[in-house]
Amino acid sequence: MRLATTIHDYREEFHVKIFRIWMIIKYYGLNRNKKKQLSIEKAHLLDFILQNDSLLMSFSDALNKEDSESMVLYKTNLVYGENNNYQPSIAAISVLNNLGYIEIERVNEEFYCTCTDKPLTFDSEITLLWESKLKKLKPVIAKSVNVINKKLSEANL
């Protein structure tokens, strides 16, 4: 007798994505001088990296050997071009903006995101894992979108 099992990939759940994007904006919306630094495009790319453990490892110099293969739960979605699919991230950012959790400001040709004082909570243990991963992505925030995209292309080879 064979039991049917369903494995659910929570990464694509819209409410989960909304909170994950909010966490990225909370951590990296402003630099230490309170200057806006996180564009919508960069928020999307950080979210994509955060969802794909193998990409996180290639982007973060802070990882040690113990974190390597045991941390990879999912294969990267790069072969499917998901890093270029901005629609879910834009939808999540729009919801957060409409509900007053973030603000969006246009500076030249870029749209930058910052968190408001309105708190958002997500009661799950996964938030601790995301916080840990976000800290490892700190060196990535200083990179340009072009550099991040180039690194993603190299990871796809």
PEFEN-V314255 format. One record per residue. N is the residue number from 0. RES is the residue in one letter. PSI is psi in radians with two decimals (none if undefined). Layout:
N RES PSI
N RES PSI
//
This chain:
0 M 2.31
1 R 2.20
2 L 2.37
3 A 2.24
4 T 2.51
5 T 2.20
6 I 2.15
7 H 2.20
8 D 1.73
9 Y -0.32
10 R -0.49
11 E -0.07
12 E 2.27
13 F -0.74
14 H -0.59
15 V -0.74
16 K -0.73
17 I -0.83
18 F -0.68
19 R -0.76
20 I -0.73
21 W -0.73
22 M -0.72
23 I -0.79
24 I -0.69
25 K -0.77
26 Y -0.68
27 Y 0.15
28 G -0.68
29 L 2.53
30 N -3.09
31 R -0.33
32 N 0.19
33 K 0.44
34 K 2.41
35 K 2.32
36 Q -0.13
37 L 1.87
38 S 2.86
39 I -0.72
40 E -0.75
41 K -0.64
42 A -0.73
43 H -0.80
44 L -0.69
45 L -0.67
46 D -0.74
47 F -0.76
48 I -0.72
49 L -0.58
50 Q -0.37
51 N 1.75
52 D -0.66
53 S -0.60
54 L -0.68
55 L -0.74
56 M -0.68
57 S -0.41
58 F -0.42
59 S 2.11
60 D -0.24
61 A -0.23
62 L 2.45
63 N 3.10
64 K -0.57
65 E -0.48
66 D -0.21
67 S -1.77
68 E -0.54
69 S -0.36
70 M -0.31
71 V 1.87
72 L -0.50
73 Y 2.60
74 K 2.76
75 T 2.63
76 N 0.22
77 L -0.66
78 V -0.36
79 Y 0.01
80 G 0.35
81 E -0.43
82 N -0.31
83 N -0.01
84 N 1.59
85 Y -0.24
86 Q -0.84
87 P -0.66
88 S -0.74
89 I -0.69
90 A -0.77
91 A -0.75
92 I -0.69
93 S -0.75
94 V -0.82
95 L -0.70
96 N -0.81
97 N -0.55
98 L -0.03
99 G 0.27
100 Y -0.46
101 I 2.87
102 E 2.56
103 I 2.29
104 E 2.35
105 R 2.20
106 V 1.95
107 N -2.06
108 E 0.02
109 E 2.62
110 F 2.12
111 Y 2.51
112 C 2.41
113 T 2.67
114 C 2.59
115 T -3.06
116 D -0.11
117 K 2.07
118 P 2.63
119 L 2.30
120 T 2.63
121 F 1.87
122 D 1.52
123 S 2.60
124 E -0.35
125 I -0.44
126 T -0.60
127 L -0.69
128 L -0.76
129 W -0.71
130 E -0.74
131 S -0.78
132 K -0.67
133 L -0.66
134 K -0.62
135 K -0.37
136 L 0.00
137 K -0.75
138 P -0.42
139 V -0.55
140 I -0.50
141 A -0.26
142 K 2.65
143 S 2.83
144 V -0.68
145 N -0.73
146 V -0.73
147 I -0.80
148 N -0.69
149 K -0.76
150 K -0.68
151 L -0.69
152 S -0.71
153 E -0.62
154 A -0.42
155 N -0.30
156 L none
//
